[in-house]
Amino acid sequence: MTPEEFQYLSDLVRQRSGLVLSSDKTYLLESRLTPIARKAELGGITELVAALKTSANSSLAADVTEAMTTNESFFFRDKTPFDLFEKTILPHMLANRPQRKVRIWSAAASTGQEIYSLAMLIDNSAAAKG
């Protein structure tokens, strides 16, 4: 994939979904979009980009966007952020707000498992403190 193709695809995905892809994500674009190119009977990424540039049909752009976004939700989906929240962020929040509620805003929460995971960590922390 050329830098220009990466930039085009990255811009397309950002405009359609808000997802920002850094230049170290070339492998991710290639691995997720090569099957989209094959499904569209295109030879590869170069042909996919050309088709996207000339196509009046937005279904190909929708397929690209769908392939690049995470479409799954489950409890404690990514271990590292939840560990960081539980061991570092939550104790700091509670130490600095002992008499107040902890409020968390979750944007684009899908079906809510991630935010419920945070609520469980908060509840466990409160139960541990008695």
N, C-alpha and C positions, 0 to 999 in steps of 0.2 A: 504494500500500500504506500502510495506516495504521500509526502507531507500535505500536498494540496487536496488529495482525496480524504485524508484524515480530517483536515480542516473543514472541508465541505460537510462530511458526515457528522462531525462534532457540532458544527453550527446548526445543522438540521435537527439533531437530537435535542440540543439546548433550546432552540426555538419552539419545538413541539412539546417538550416535556419539562424543561427547566434543568435537566441533568447536564452538569458540566463535566466534560471528559478531558483530563489532562493528557499531554502527549505520551505519557507512559502507558496509556490504555489502548495502544494500537492493537495489541494482542487480543484485547476484549472485543474491540470492533470486528476484527477479522474472525474470531471464533464464533461470534453471535450472528454476524451478517453473511458469512459464506453460505450457510444453509438457506438464508433468505434469497440470495442470488441464485442458488441452484433451484429452489422452488419456482422462481420466476423464469427459469430456463435461461439464465445469464451465465457467462463464463466465469465470473468472479467479481471481486470488489470493483475493479475498474469499470466493468460493464454495468454494475449496479449503480455506481455514481453517475455514469452517462445516462442511464435510464431515468434516474431520479431527476436529473437536470432537464431532461426533455419531456418527461411524462406529465401530461395533464391529469392523469389518474392519481389521486392521492392515496390509493390503497397500498401502493408500494412504500410510500413514505410512512404510512401508518404501520405497516409490517416492520419497517426498520425501527421505528420508535418503540413498538411493543417488544421487539427483541432486545432492546437495550435497557429497558426498565425492569426493575425487580417487581415481580408480580406474585409475591408470596408473603404470607404473614403467619408467624407462629410464635409461641411463647419463647422468650429468651433466644430469639433468632440468631443474633450475633453475640457470642459469649464475651468478647473483649469489651465492648461498650457497657454491657451490663455489669461486668466486674469493676470497671472504672467507676461507674455510677455508685455501686454499692460500697466500695472500699475508699473512694476518694471524695467524690462530689457530694453524696448524701451526708456523710459525717460533717463535712464543712457547712453544708446548708443548715443542718440541725443545730450545730454549735453556734451559728450566727443568727438563728431565728428560733430560740427555744420556746417562745410563747405563741408563735404564729404558725398557721398552716403552711405546708409546703404546696406550692402550686406549680404544675408542670403543663406547658402547652405542647400538644403534639399535633403537628401539621401533617396532613396526608397520612392518617393512621390506618388506612385500609380497613380491615375488620377489627382492629383494636388490640390484637394480642400483644404488641410491643408496649403500649401504654399500660395495659393490665399487668404486664411483667414488671414495669416500674412501680406500679401500685403495690404489687406483692412484695417487692424489695422494701418499700417504705413501711408497709404493714409489719413485715418481719423485723425491721429495725426498731419500730415502736414497741413491738411485743418483747423484744430482747431487753429493752431498757426498763420494762416493767410498767 
